[in-house]
Structures are given as C-alpha cells and as structure tokens.
Amino acid sequence: VFQLAKLLYNKSCNKVVKVNKHIQKVKRKVVIVGGGPSGLTALKEMLEAGHDAVLLEKGSGIGGVFSEEGDASYNNFFLTTSNFLIAFSDFPPKHDQMKYLSKEEYLEYLENYVQHFELWPHIRLNSEVKESKEMTSELTGEQCWKISYLNGANGNVELEYADALVVATGINQVPKFPKLEGFKGNIMHSADYKSNEGFEGKRVLVIGIGESAGDIAADVSDVAAETVVWSRRPFMLAPRFPFKSLMTPSFDEREELNKNSLDQVSDYLEIMSTSRISSFLPTYLYAMIRRPLIAFSNSGIIGGHMFELSNWLDSTWMADQSQVISKTSRLATASAKGNLKVVVSEKANFRGRNVEFPKTIIYGVESHRENPISVQFSDVDVIICCTGFKMSEQPWSGLEHINMNSRTWYKHCFPPRHNGRLMFLGWSRPHQGGIPPCSELLSRYGGMLLSGERTLPDEIDLENFIKDEAKTERQYYFQTPNQTNLVDYSAFTESLAEKIGCQPSIPSPLTNPSLFFKYWFYPFWPTWYRKDGPNANPDAFNEVMIRKTPVSSSINFLDAGGFFFVEISLALAILPIYRVSSLMSSFSKYDSGGLSPGWMVLKPKRTVLHNAK
C-alpha cells in the first residue's frame, strides 16, 4: 500500500496523479516550430496522443543542426552519447550493438523515424514562421495561437490557428563570440568550421574547451604549424571510451570512432554515468569512485595527459558533477603527441596578431597554480571560437514578456501562466545523456496535459515549485552559473516518468536475472520508459534490452567487473544510512528550497535535483 501511495502521490506539487482510464480525452490543434530531433519527437507524440499536429520547418530538410544544410556540425563529427542512449524510446537504432553515430548516421536515423511513424504528411518544409500571436478564442474563450508563416513553395504568407504552440528551435541558433578587441587576424566560429582544409601551415588559436573545441583543435593540429587551445578556467575531460582510453597508452579515440566498430556496453562512458546503480549512490560517492579511475590512468601516455589536463582534483566533493564536462579524449591525445598546447588563463590580451595570457595557471601539461606565468602566442593567423551559441530573439514568437531562462519554466519546458499551451523543447541539456530523449518525455507529458489526462499544479504551487527547483540547480551546478539549461539525466527523466506514469517496474531477479542485472548496471536507456505505463511498447523494449544486448556478449566483466563490485559494495553500505535519513526527513521541517542539509551523503544522486523520488 505504501509503495502504491508513493506512485500515485505527487509530493512536489501536493496533488494526486490522476489515473483514470475512462477520462474523456480532448483533441487539440498543435503547431510545432522546428524540424530537429526535438520537433520531430514532439510531432510524433502529439499525434499519438490524439491531437491534430503540424510541424513547420524553415529549411529544406529535417534534422536541424544535423541536416545537410545545418550550420553546427562539421566533418568527422560524432555524437557523445551512444546510439542506444540518443535513440527515442520506441524506435531502436538499426545497429545490433552500441556505437557512436556520425552526424550522417544520426540524420539517417531521424529520417527513418519520420518514415516509420508516417510523419511526412504533417511536416511542412520551407515554411518560415514570421509571427505568432497569443489570443483568446471567440468560440471557446480559451487561449489559442495565431501563427503566420512564409510558404516557400508558393511565396505566400499563410495562417495556422492552434490551441498549443511548441517551440522546438533549440538554443543552438546564433553563434556567440567573445570580445577580442585588438586582434587583427581572421576570426571564425565553430559553426562555420567544416574541415581542416585551408589551415595548413597556419598558427591557430582555439577558444573553448567543449567537445567541439577538442575535435576541431585535434583536427586542425594535424596540419597547422602551431595550435593553442585557450580555456578561461580549469576544465574536466571524460573520454567516450573510458576503459579503453585509460588502460591502453596507445589508444586513439578518433581512430576508434572512424573505424566504425561495434563495441560492448562496458566500453562506453554512459555505463559509468547513467546506470541506476551509479545514480543510487550519493553524489559524493558517485564522484569519488570516478576520481581514482582517472588518477589510475596517469600511468599511460594518453591517460597521463588526460589526468594532467583535467580539473578533477579541484572539485573534491563533486568531481565532474558541478560543471559541464567535455566528453572526449581527443584533446589529451593531441597534447600527448605534441600537436597542440593548452593554456588555462582567466584573461587574454590581444594586440595585432599577438596574444598574451598574463596569468596562466596551466601551460601544456605543466601546472603553475601557485605562481602563474605569462605566456605569449605570436603571429596568430586565425582564431576559431568554440564558444557556443546564444538563442536568437525570435521576433516572430510574440513572447517578449517571457523570461528565456529555462530555469524559470516548469521542467525547463512550460512557462507559467500558459496552462501547458506553450512548450519549449531543447532547453533541457543533460549533464550526461542527450537532449532528444528529454524532449521525448516532455512531449509525452505535454500531450497528456493537452488532452486532459494530466494537470499542472495551480499557479501559486507551480511558481513556488519552479523557484525552489531553480535554486537547487543553481547551487548544484555552481561552477557553471551561465549554463542554465543543465539538468541531471537520471533525475530529470525519472521525474518526468513519474508524471507520465511510465516508470519501469523492477524485473524479478528470480524469473529474469539478466534483465534485473541490466536494470541496475547497464546505462538507463530511454527504451526503459516503454516497458510499462501509457503507450508501452514491449516490442521496442525487447528489441534493445533482450535481442540486441545479451549479457553474454554485450559486456566485458574483465573491464567493468571491478567497477561494478565497488558500486555494489558502496550501495549496500549506504542503504542503512538512507533508511535513517528517510525516517529523519519525514520529521524535518526544512522547506526553504535549494539543497537540503547533508544532501551530498544522505540522498541518492538521482533524487537531488528535479524533485525525483
């Protein structure tokens, strides 16, 4: 009875989740703007929920930044999450084993997704939205939207009226440049980078330390005369293939990606970052067992550079959890080969084509934290800014009154005072995992809100909830205060699954031991949310979790066995503490929002953020 009550009781907003199979669903008209992964899954989920939906895409094809005309993907671009983790929950990837998809392979996946679910009749390409206006329907008295768009096929401006508007244009829209006053050389953004052709013999400065910076710097350094990578502050690197790259001195991540091999689950970073047993641990232990793994790699050539270049020792209590990490080892590999140097300095001075880093604390792999030094980089030909994107003003939206900080929205998606009739998809970026699975769950929940199967809290409760959750996120991700879209994959997806009612039941260790093992130790792939609940898809679930990933061939216990043993031991040791903490919290009056006292050791990591249970 207690377990059932926990499932049905939504503690976060003090409302009971309505589970009524006989509810009269309401059919709504929904307009979705943007044909990238988030927009496509929104279209599919709205149609599956029984709504009348149409997608408007200004380009000539689907895929967003992954489309053939997309600006933000370069040659040799590979995703940082596996095909199983980036896939939508009810559409398994075609490969029988794990791999990191190239941008071309992921675009093919999206095109197959559209074809499989027969979405093309509902997609209008070359349709650029010019204006959207919120208004009140004269017939129903409810909120509705008037959307005007330019039909590229005939050149006419046409209208759509909708009950709900889904903005799925995402945040990667307008390249963001740092201030480079005084520099006289060429400046470009990573959005305009396609290959290292044209950089032969050049002296190149790469600004930024994310995955794109690592990939581009490594590519350019193969042909450039000299390459320097500048980061304003210490950073963290996490390799795509942790056990391979940390245990094999000669390992090269680019070669592994390009050889198109199909690897085992234990080869991938996500088994360390998204499994249930990992997120069951408190944040402190979750972080601490990863630090020795990185430190152990110091004995290898590539691993040594990974360790020296990373900021793992600066975040003792949280390690990789308090900021954005770069999920690549290519920067370390290029550094180990002597192809490039890394500079960490809070400031840079530009004069003509010369750059001075006056207070450098890391140069190459040498630390100067106690006594910062000045570093000069002269005769720079070109600066490549891998400094991310900013959201465009979207003058068409008519939403000037809305704060575009997604922490001011419910679940990074639903601005208050719109009753679920306005959604933003792509503004929830998982610290581990990918954006598309989050957008899929948000779309499933949004479809249920529109049909009347679920309801939002009342306005006062909703705004209080948003403020409390925003405060918690700010405190947790304290090292990257400007990354307001960051969410914790495990906690975020679980919190949405609770609201949808699709949390998977735990497989029996007696009747299905292999699936029980995967539930706890494999990455928590999106397909788990098709195991039970509304719109469950047993065929899709079994395709991934049974047919494609048999335990006998999908995991290497020699590589991951020790890691599993440590996690099991810590989980069993921490369980009594959780029991006592849970009992004590039932008497606690702490309700000021933000992180609760002792959260780092008294709560499972996956329950710290997003009010996940």
N, C-alpha and C positions, 0 to 999 in steps of 0.2 A: 504493500500500500504506500509505503514511504517513497519507494522508487517511482511509482506511478505518479504520485503527487509532485515529485520533482520535475517530471517531464511535462506535466500539464500546467505547472505554476510558473509564470514568468516573473521572477523576483525583481528583475531590473526595472520594470515599469509598473509593478504591483497589479498586474492583470492576469487573468487566466486565459491561456491559449485556447481558442475555440476549436474544438474538434467535432464538427457536425457534418456528417456525410450527406445530410439531406438539405443543406443550405442552398438557397436559390442563387446561383451564380449570376453576376451581372456582366454583360458583354460591353466592352468599351472600345472606342476607336483610339489607337495609339500611333503616334508618329515618332520614328526613331531617326536621329540625325547622326550619320557616321557609319561607314561600312567596314570598319575594322573588326577585330575579333570580338570586342565588347558589343558593338552594334549588332553583329550577326547573331550572337547568342541571345541578345535581347529580343530580336525579331522571332527567333525560333521559340523562345519561352513564352512570349506573349501570344503567339499563335496556338501553342499547346495549351495555354490557359483559357483558350476560347475567345480571345479578343480579335478584333479586326485591326491588323497592324500593317504599316508600310514603312520601308526604310528609304531614306533619301541620302545619296552619296554623291558628292560633287565631282569625284573622279570618274575615270572611265572603267574602273575595275574595283573589285572588293579587296580587302586586306589591309587598308590603312597604310601604316608605315612599311608593311611587308609587301605591298602591291608592287607591280612592276614600275610604277611611276613614283613610288614612295621615296621621300627625301631622307629618311632617317635610318637607312640600312645600307651597309657598304659590302663590297665583295669580301668573301671569307667571313661573313657574319654568321655566327652560330648562337642559338638560344642558350641561356644559362640555366634553364631547367629542362629536364628530360621530356621526351615525347609523351610519357605517361602522366607527368605532372602538369604539363601545359595543355593536355587534351581535355576537351569537355567531357563531362561525366558520363554521357550516354552515347558517345561516339569515339570508340577506341582507335588509336593510331594503327596504321596498316602494318607496321613492323612487329615482328613476334618477340623482339627483345628491346631493351632500353637503348636509346641513343640521344644525342643532342642534335636537334634538327637544324639544318641550314635555313636561311630565310626562304629559299626556293621550295624546300620541302615543307615548311610550315604553310606557305601560301597554297601549295597543293592540298594540304590537309584542310584548310579553310574552304577551298573550292569544292572539295569532296563533301564537306559538311553541308554546304549550301545545296549541293545536288541531292544528297541523301534525304534531307528533310524538305525538299521541294520548296526552297525559299525564293528562287528566282522570280516567280510571278509577283512577289511582294517587294522586290528591290527595284528602285529607280536610279540608274546611274546617270552621270552628267546632270545632276539635279542639285544645284547650289542654293541653299536656304538664304533668303535675303532678309526676312523679317519673321519674327514670331511675336504674337501679342496675346497676353493673357486677358481673358474677358469672361463675362458671365453669360451663360446660355439663356436666351429669352424663353426657351421651351421648358427647361428643367430647373433653371435658377442655380445650376451648379457651375463650378469653374470649368472653363474649357480653353482651348488654344486655337488661334488662327495663324497658320503658317503659310507664308508665301515663298515660292522658290522659282528659280530660273530653270526651265526645262531646256537642257542643252540640245535636245533633239529637234525642237521647233523654234527655239528662241523666245518662247512666250513665258511670261510670269504667271504661274498657276497657284491655286489656293488649296490647302487642306485644312479641314476643321477636325480637331481631335479632343478627346477627353483627357488625354495624358500626353506629355512630351518627355522623351528620353533623349538626353544629350550624351552621345557616345563618341564625341570627338576627341576625348582624352586630353592629357596635359602636354604631350609632345607636339606642340604646334609651331611655336615661334622660337628659333634659336636664341639662346641667351649668351651675350658676350660680356666678358669682364672689362673693366676700364683699363686700357692700355695706352694711356696718354704718353706721348713722346716717342712711340715706336714708329719707325719709318719703313719697315719691311712689309711683306704681304701678311694678311690676316684672313683666316678662313675658319669656318665652323665644321665640326664633325658631320653635320647634316649634309655638307657638300662634298665630303670625302667618299670616294668610291674605291680607289686602289692606290698603291704606292708608285704608280707610274707618274713620272714628272718630278719625283723627289730625289732622283739620282744625284749624288754629289752635293746635296743641299745640307745646310745647317738648320735643324728643325727644333723648335720648342713646342712641346705638347703640354697644354694646361689642362689639368684634371687628373683624376685617379680612379674613375669608374671603369666598368668593363670595356666601354668603347675606347677610352684612353689607353687601356692596356693592349687591346687588339691593334689599334691604329699605330701606337708607338712601336709595337713589336714589328708590324709590317713595314713601317717607314724605315726603321733602323736597319733593315736588311739591305737597303740601297743608299741611305743618306750618308753623308760624310760624318755627321755627328748628330746625335739625338739626345735631348734632355727632357725629362718629364718633371713638371713642377706641380707640387701639391702644397697648399697653404698650411696644412696641419698633418700630423701623423695619421696613417690610414691602416686599413686591415685588408688582407688578401685571404681568400678562401678558394682553393683550387677546385675546378669542376670534378676532377678525379682525385680525391684526397689520398686514398691508399696507394694508388699508382704513382702519383707525383711526389709523395712524401717518402716513399720507400725505395724508389728507383732513381738514383742520381742522374741517369741519362734521359729521364722521361721528358718528352716534349709535348705539351698539350696541343699545339697546333697540328703536329703530325697525327696525333691520336684522333683529333676531330676530322681531319681531311681524309684519313684512310677509311672512313665510313664503316667502322667496325661496330658490331652489336655486342655490347658489354653486359656484364652481370649487374644486378641491383647493388651489390656491395661495392662496386666501383664508383658509385655516384655520391656527390656531396649531399643530396637530399636524404639519404638514409641516416645521415648524422643530424639533419636539421628539421625534418618534418615527421619523423616516426612518432607514434603515440608514446612509446616508452621514453623517448627523449623529452617530449613536452610534458610528460608526467612528473619529471624531476623539477625541483625548484630552480629558479633562474641561476642561482649561484652555482649549484652543482652542474647544471646544464653547461654553463660557461667553463667551469673549472676542468671538466674532463676533456674539453677540446684544446685547452691550452697545452697540456703535456703532449698531446698528439702533434701539435705544431712544433713544440720545442724538440721533440724526438727527431723530427725531420732535419734538425740542424746538422746532422752527420752527413747528409747528402749535399751534392753541389747545388742542385736546383733548390732542394729543401732548405739549405743554408741561407740562400738568398731570400726565399720565402719568409723565413723566420726573421732575418735581419731587416727586411723591408717592411714588415708588419708591425702594427701598434698593439699587439696582443698584451704586452706587459703593462701598458698604460691604463688598461681598463680591468683592474684586478677583480672587481666584483661582478662585472657583467661581460667581460671579454667582447665578443662580437655583437652583443645584443643592443648596445646603446647607440649605435650609429649604422649607417649604410656600409655594407662590406662589398668589396669587389670580388665577384665570383670568377676568378681567372688566375692562372699561374703564369700566363704568357709574359707579363711584365717582369716577373722574377727570372724566367728563363732567359729573356733577352739581356737582363742585367748580368746574369751569371756568365753569359757568353761574351760580355764586354761590349755589346752592341749599343747600349744606352746607359745613361746615368740618371738617377733620381735625386731631385732636390726638394727638401721639405723646408720651406721658409714662409713665415707669415706674410712677408711683403716682398715685392719686386719693384725695382726702379728701371724704367725704360728710357734710354737716350739713343736716338737714331736707331741703329740696328744692334745696339749692345744692351745687355740685361744684367743687372746686378741684384743678387739675392743677399741683402745685408745681414740678416740674422738667420743663417742656415743651421738647422739642428741635425739634419741628415743629408749627407752628400755621398752618392754611390750607395755603399752599404755601411759607411762609417758614421757613427753617432757622435754628434757634437752638442749634445743637450746641455751639458754643464757649461761649456764655453762655446757659444755659437760663433760661426765664422762667416766671412764674406766670400761669396762665390761669384765669379764673373763668367758670362757666356757671351762671346763677342761675335760680330758679323752674322747675326741670325738672319736667314733668308725668309723664313715663314714661321708663323705661329698658328698651330692648329688648336682651336678652342673646343675641348671636350667638356664643356661646362653646362650641358643640359639644355633644357627648354623652359620657356615660360608660356603660360596659357594666353592665347590671344584675347582681345577684348570681347570678341564675339558680338559685334554691334547688332547682329540680327536677332539676338536672343530676347531682347526686351527685359533682361534680368539685371539691370543696373543696380537694383536695390538689394541683390543677394550678395552676401559675403562669399567670395570664391575660395575661401579657406575651407577645405573639406572637413576639417575638424569641427566646423560649425553646423554640419549636417548630421542627420541620424544615419549611422552606419556608413559614413563617408559617401552618402548617396542621396538621401532625401532631405532637402532643405525644409525647415519647419514652416508651418502655416500654408502648406500646399497639399496636405492630406494625401500624400503619396501620388499626386498627379504630376509631379515633376521629379525626374530622376537624373542623376549624373553618374555615368559609368566610366571607369578608367581612372578614377581619383582615389582608388584604394590600391596601393602598391605594397605587396607583401615583402617583408624583410627577408623571408625565404619563400620560394614559390613564385607563381606568375599571376599577372593581373587577370587574364581571361577566366580562370576558374572562380575568382572572386566575383567577377561581373556576372557569371552564370548564376551563382547562388543569389545575388542581388536581384537579378531578373526574375528568377523563380519566385522570390519573395514579393517583388513588385507586382508580378502578375496576380498573385493571390490577394494582395491588398486591393487592386483594382476590381477584382471580381467579387470582393466582399468576404472571401474565405479567411482573411486575417485583417486585423485592425491595428492601427498605430495607437500608442498611448495618447491621452488627451494632451493639449498643447503645453500646459504647465509641466506635467510629468516629462513630456518629450524634451522640452528645452532644458530642464534640470538634468535629465539623463545625458544630453549632449554635452553640457558644460562639465559634468563630472568625468565623462569619458575623455574629453579633450584634455582636461587637467592631468589625468592619468597618463595619457600618451605623451604629453609634453615632458613629464617627469621621467618617463621610461626612456624615451629617445632624446635624452638631454644633450648628447654630443652633436646632434644634427637638428637644431631647432627649426631650420628652414624647410626641412623635409616633412611637411605637414601631411603628406599623403601616405606615410609609412603605416603599415598595420602588421600585426603578427599573424602569419598564415594560419597556424593551428587554431589560435583563439578566435580569429575573425571568422573563419569558415565554420567552426563549431557553433559560434553564437548565432550565425545565420541558419545553420541546420536546425538548431533548436526552434527557431521561429517558423521554419517551413514544416518541421516535423519529419525530417529525413535523416536524423541521426541513426547511424547503423547500430544494430544490436551486436553484442559481442558474440562471435562464433563459439561454439562449445569446444573446449579442449579435449573432450572425450570422443565426440562424434566427428569432429572436423579439426584435428590438431594442426594441420598445415595452414588452414585459413586463420585459426586462432593465432598462430605464430606470426602470420603476415599482418594481422590486425595490430599487433603490438610493435613489431620490429621493422616492417617494410615502410617505405615512405607512405604517408597518408594521401594517396592519390585521389583525385576528385571522384573517380568511379565509385568509391565507398558510399557516396551520397545518392547512389541509385540502388543500393541494396534493399533499403526499406523506405516506407513512407510514401507520400504523394508522388505519382509518376515514377515509381520504381521501375527499373529496367534490369531484371535479372540476367538477360542475355548479354547486355553490355558489361555488366559487372563480372559475370563468369568468364567472359572473353579475356578480360585483363587479369583478373585475380586467380583464375584457375588454369585456363588454356595457355596463356602467354607467359605465365610466371610460375612454373612448377618449382618448388623449393629445391629439388634435386639438382637443377641446372641453372637456376637464376641467382644463386648466391654462393659466395666463396667463404666458407666458415674459417679458413685459414687466415684470410684478411680481416674479416669483421668479427670473428668469434670472441676475441679478447675485448673488443669494444662492447659487444652485447653483454658479456659477463659483467663488466664494470657497471653497465647501466642497470642490469637486473639486481646486482648487489646493492647499489645505491637506492634503487626504487624500494626494495624490501626494507632497507634500513630506515628510509624516510617515512614509510607508511604509518608507523605509530605516532610520529610527530604530526602528520596530517590529521590523524584521528583526534588528537588532543587539541590541535589548532582549530579544527572544525567545531569541536564542542565549545571551546572558549569563544569563538566568533559568534556563536548563537546567543551569547550573553553580552557581546560587545555593543556599545552604542556609537562606535566610530562611523560617522556618516558625513564627513566633511569633503568627500570626494578625493580624488587622487589616490596615490599608492598607500595602502594601509600599512600600519606598523608591522615590521617583520616580514613583509611580503616576499623578500628575496630568498628566505629559507622556509617559510611557513605555508607557501601556496605553490601548487603545481604551476609551471611556467605557462601552460595553456589556459590558465584561469586568471592570470594577472590583468590582461587587457580585454577590452571589448565586452566585459561582463559575461564572459563564457563561464558556464557551470562546470 
